[in-house]
Amino acid sequence: QVQLVESGGGLVQTGGSLRLSCAASGNAFRAMDIGWYRQAPGKQRELVGFIRSGGSTAYADSVKGRFTISRDNVKNTVYLQMNSLKPEDTAVYYCRVERTNNWGQGTQVTVSS
C-alpha cells in the first residue's frame, strides 16, 4: 500500500498562487490514479480534480482554468498548481489514491481577502 503526504499549503492573498505536492511511497505509484480533494470546516469534502496514471486530468467547475494537476512518476509525486486563489478556496487539501480510502493527512490552504 502507498503512503501519501501532502505539503505546500500556507497563507496567501486573494489572487496569489500555491503549489501543493502529494508525495507517495510504496508500490506501483505510476499505475495509480490520484485525486485532489478539499474540505472546509463544517463542509463536505469535495473533489478538486484528478489525474489518471496516463496523465489525463479532470477538474471541478469551481477550479477549472485556475488549477492544474500534474505528476512526476519518477519522483512519485503529484502536484496541484493553484493560481488566482480566492477566499472560497480556503480548505484543507487532501490527495487520495482514487477508488480507495487511502488518503494523505492534508495540508491547510488559507486565502485572505
Buried (B, 14 or more C-beta within 10 A) or exposed (E): EBEBBBEBBEEBEEEBEBEBBBBBEEEEBEEBBBBBBBBBEEEEBEBBBBBBBEEEBEBBEBBEEBBBBEBEBEEBBBBBBBBEBBEEBBBBBBBBBBEEEBBBEBBEBBBEE
